[in-house]
Amino acid sequence: MAEAGGVGTSDRVKYAVLGCGSTGYHVASELTQKEGKVLVLDRDEARVKELRDQNLDAVTRNISDPGFLLGLPAFEIAFILTGNHQANLAAVRTIRQKYPQAHIVARAIDPIDAGMLESEGADLVLYPQHVVARAAINQINKLHIRKLSQRLHDLFKSWEGTLGIITHKNPDPDAISSAMALAAIARNANPGKLTCRIFYEGIIGHQENRTMVNLLDIKMEKLDPQLIQDCTYLALVDSPGPGMNNSLSPRTRVHIVIDHHQDGHGLEGASFVDVRPGLGATASILSQYLQEMDIPVDKNVATGLLYGIRSDTRDFRRNVTPQDLSNAAFLLPLTDSDLLDQIMSPSLSQETLDVLGNAIRNRRTQSGYLFANVGFVRNRDSLPQAADLLISLEGVNTALVYGISDDAIIISSRNRDIRLHIGNVLQEAFGDIGDAGGHPNMAAATIPLSYFRRVRNKEELLSLIMDPLLKKFTGLVGLDTEAGNEL
């Protein structure tokens, strides 16, 4: 028999909400709007009558009573949301015994309460205060990003002249795609009045990077001081500040800095700074701008940004965040899958093959650390490829590959020892004599050969210089250097 005004025993519902205070009421209302029929239980008869007046299927029950389910329809999912710990605990126990396959969401009062609810069979335990806090943080972050995007758009709209967009040295897919997207945003905000030029230093050596630039038709120019003087405004992408992984003077006025590494220095005069170390790629930041500004996304830009995110997160396996995944999902249907396949499957250059061979041949291992001297290199992008290969060897936790070019010693490292932040170690070991740093599991260093540029035999010079440099590194990571076990 049906309880007056309630649901009948022959009915079957998907959801039951036990306890209809403020939390329970909002859950019940939301479920009713989206799912239809929801069974609501509360011990207060006046409250139940009020809920029925609002067309909710409510019945009076004391959920502390072991027999409270008698006469009620079966349900698949229960939300137990009263503010009474003992009542919630009793309800979990009763429901789990009668409906072993039901899913139970229970409200906890404190961590001890949560553990007891879980032990009795609750599938999910909620702290309303924490839920509200997380929701508030998510909303304020969305608002902050929306305002940042609008401020950048308004800034571009007010500018006239030439915007010079500068990547870091030897740009990777993240830097290249971010520069490409920033140029697209600037042109969209102020068409005809704001032109954009993309500059880079070093080389674009990695075969995938060269393929990306060619297939996506990205126009990039070698950085030159005179070209910088010709620009009305300057922007840095994937680089934290002037003089940091770029050859700009630290005193250079930079108007825009967008990066996902550590905060830069000397940016007081910048008009716009967006540095988010928590994200996996700068391309992820640019993807958010495109979404917030509702700008039509060219397929080349979308393809470049998606590849930038995938590359910097190593196909979403490293330093990836939920926001990176969300941005990748936004880009995916806008990309050209054939172009992306071509970018990710380029031919291997002969020099890269030679460097890989030298790294394998010259590797030395000690206590899980692998060191490999690849000698003289023209294409520095072959070093990280060698490091990626060597870190996969059995028994290797950290791989450090080094070589020498005409003007610098180049070091690339990979790490999978969770106790070690390889970026911090390289920064401490080599930061005072060059550019160094990175992430916990990947890092790089460049040490200029300011006093040795005229030396002809670079490989002998490398052997001479690297021994004392490596001693500093091995000392920092605590490697034994006893006789007979030295590198």
C-alpha positions, 0 to 999 in steps of 0.5 A: 500500500502506498503512503498517503501522498508518497510513492507506492511499493510497486514503483521503482526509482533510481534515486533516494535522498535521505534527509532533506535539509538544505543540502538534501533539498538541493540534491533532490531538486537537481535530480528531479529536474534532470532525472524525474522521479526521486524518492525523498525521506525525512523524519519531520512530518511538516517538512515532508508535507511541504516537500509534497506541496512542491511535487516531490515524492516525499515520505516520513521515515526515521532512517535510524530505524532498521525497518525504515525501508519497509513499504518503500520502492527499491532504489539504485542510488542513495544520498544519505545527507542528514547532519546526524552522524549516527543516523547516517551510519545506521542508514548506510548499514541498513541499505547495504544489507537490503540492497548490496548492489546499490550505490551509496553516497553519504555525508560525513561530519568529520574524518573519523565519521568518514572512515566509519561510513566507508567501513559500513559500505558507503561508496562515496563520502562527502564533506559539504564544506570541502565540496563548497570550497572546491566549487568556490575555488573552481569558479573563481579560477574560471572568473580569473581566466575569463578576465585575463583573456578579456584583458589580453584582448582589450590590450591588443585592441588598443595597440597599433604597430608590430608585435614581436613574439619571442620563443625560448632558445631552440623552440619546442612544439609548445613554444612554437604553437603558443607563438602561433596562437598568440599571433592569431589572437592579436590579429583577430583582436585588431585586424589591419592595425597590429601585425605580428612577427615570430622570432626564435634563437638557436635552431629548430633541430628536432625532426618533428619540430621542423616538420611542424613548422613546415606543414603548419606554414608557421613563419618564424624569423631568426632573432636579431637585435635590429629586428627587435628594435623594429617592433613596437611591442614584445611578447615572450611565450614559454619563457619566464622573462628577458634573459631567461632561456633567451638572449634578451638583455634582462633590462629589455622592456617586455610587454607580455609574458605567458609561460607555464614555468616559474615566475620570471624576474624584472617584469614590473614594466610588463603590461600583461603577465600570465605565468601558471606553473601548475599547467603542463604546457603554455599551449594549454594557456593559449587554448583557454584564451581562444575558448574564452574569447570565442575566436574561430580557431584555424585548423593549423592553430588547433593542430599546433596547440594540441601537438604542443600540449601532447609534446610537453606532457609526453602524450599526457603522461607527465605533469598533466593536469585536468585543465590540460586534458580539458583544453586538449578535448576542446582542440581535438575536433578542430585539428587536422588529424592527417597533419598531426599524424605527419608531424608525429611520424617524420623521418629520422635525420642521419645526425640524430641517428649518429648522436643516438649511436654515440650516446649508446656507445659512450654510456656509463652507469653508476648507482642508477645514474647514466651519463653519456658523452655524445661529442660534437653536435650541430643539432642540439635537439638530438640530445633530448631524444638520446636522453629519452631513449636511455632513460628507458634502459633497465636499472636507469633512474636518471639519464644525463646526456651531454655534448658540445656545439660551437659555442656551448656545452649542452646537457639534457636529462631525464629522471624517474626517481620520485625523490629527485627534482632533476630541474632543481639539481641542474639549476644548482649545479650549472645555473651560476655558469649558464642557463639551467632548470626544468621539471622534476623528470626532465631538465636541460642546461646550456653552458656558454663557451665564452673563453673557448670559442676559438678552440678547434678540437671541441671534443677534447675541450668537452672531456677536459671541462665536463669532469669537474662539472660532473663532480658538482652534479654527482656531489649534489645527488650524493653519488659515491666517488670512491676509488674504483667506482668513479665515473 
